[in-house]
Amino acid sequence: MSLDKVRLPASVITSLYRNSLVLGDREKLPKDAALPPEVSEPKQVLRYLGNNAKKVILIVESREASFLEDRHLSFLTRILEACKMNLGDVAIVNLVTCPVTMEVISRELAPRTVLLFGLEPTAIKLPFLIPPFKIQEFDNRRFLCAPGLNELNQDTEEGKMLKTKLWACLRILFDV
């Protein structure tokens, strides 16, 4: 018997190739075809601190707290005050406790400005890299990468130098 003449029912073919066949119109399939259930992607829940009133997103990586350690939150609060903003104007996203992509951030928060502290843009699935302290425009948004809060929030000469560079960029971003 030749294998060229073997005919398998649609339900067998569907079960054999469940993960590799591309289904067309469900209405055009044979009536006995066993269809895989339609699966929707689980929706990511975006957790953030702040009210996002000015559409400014601060993305951090903190393993010690849900959002930020108190000393880093205090540091960011002082920076925001210098920029004439407060926590109500921003959304702070911690990628450790809420790993999300820029797509989710865009959909949920509609940011105008995104600041990444201690992270590369690829951490949120952006297709490019940005040198530290360089403002980058992309997709009608402005991005800025800065060193991590542990590096910035130091009372050393290096910490002061990093804060000075950050402040120069923030003055441009927020027109202060």
N, C-alpha and C positions, 0 to 999 in steps of 0.2 A: 504494500500500500504506500502510495506517495504522500508525503506531507503537504504537497502543493494542493491537495484536494480536501484537506481537513478544514471544516468550518466550525468555528467556535461561536457560541451564543454571545451576544453583546454583553450580558452580565458577567461572563467569565473574563472577557477581554478587559472590561472595566475594573474588575477586581485584580487582575494581573498587573495592570498598568495604572493603578489608582493615583500614584504620585507623579507620573510622567506624561500622561495624556493631557492634551489641551481640549477642553470641552467647547464645543461651539454652542449654537442655540439649543437650549434644553428641549424646546418644542419639536426639533427635527430629529431627535434621537429615537431609536426604536423603543416601543412601549415596554419591552422586557429588560431594558438597560437599567442596571442598578447604579444609581447616581450617588456619588459621594456627597455627604452633607455639606452644605455651604457653610464655610467657616469664615468668621470675620476676625480681623486682627484685634487682640485685646487693646483697649484704649489706655494709653499712658495717662496717669494722673499727675499733673504738674503741681508740685508743692513749692510754695515760695513764701518768703517773709516780706511784708510790705503791701502797699495798695496799688502800685504801678500807675500812679496818676499821670506821671510824665513819660511813661513808656521807656524807662531806663532800666535795663536788666544788668544786674551784677552777678556773674557766675563765679562761684568759688568751689573749693574742694576742701572740706573740713571733716576729718574723721572723728574729731573730739565732740562734736555737737550736732544737733539736728540741722541747724543752719550755720551758726558761727559761734565760736567761743566769745565770751563776754568782752574780753580785751580787744578782739578784732571787730566786734560789733561797735564798740565804743570808738575805735579808730575810724571805721567807715562812717559813723554818724558825724564825727568831726569833719571828715572830708566832705560829706554831703552838705553840712552847714556852710562850709566855705564856698560851696557851689550854689548856695541859696536854695537848697533842697532839704528834704528830710526823708525818713523811712516810708512815709506815705507816698512819696513821689517815685519810688523805685520798687523793684522786685528782686529779692536776693534768692538765687537758686543754688543749692548745694548739690553738686553732681554725685557726691558720695551717697547721699540719702535719696536722691531723686535723679537717677541717670536718664537724661532726656536728650533729644536731638534739637537742632536749630529749627527743624520743621515743626516740632511740637511747640517749641517756644514761640515761634512765629504765629502759629495758629491760635494758641491760647492767650498770648500776651501782646501781640502786635508791636514789638519793640521798634523804637526809633534809634536807640543807642544801646550797644552791648559792650560791657566791660568784662574781660576775662582776667581773673587774678590767678596767676600760677598755672594757667592752662593754655594749651595750643588750641586754635580753632577746630582742629580735627577732633578734639574731644567731644564736640557737639555736632560732628559730621559736616563741618564746612569744608569745601574743596580746596582750601588754600591755607597758607601759613602767613602770619604777620609778625614782623620783628617787634620786640618790646618797644613801647612808647611811640608807635607809629599808628596814626589814625588811618583806617582803611574803610573806604566806601564799598558796599556790596549790597545789591538787592534793595536799594533805597534805604539802607541802614548804615550807621557808622559803627565800626568796631575798634576796640582798643585792647591790646594785650599788655598786661603789666605783670611784674613778678608777684609771687604769692604773698599773702598777707603776713606770713611769718618773716619774710625778708623785708617787706615795706615797714612793718610795725616794730622797728628797732630804733633805739637811741644811740646808734653808732654812726660813724662818719658815712659808712656805706648806706645805712638806712636813710640818713638825711639826704644823701645824693639821689637815691631812688625816689624819695618823696618829692624832691624838687623836680625831677623829670616827669613824675606823674602829674604834679600840679600844673606844669607847663602844658601838658596835653589836655587836662581837664578845663583849663581856662579857655582853650580853643573850642573844645566840645560843647561847653555850656555857656560860652560867651560871658565869662566873669572876669 
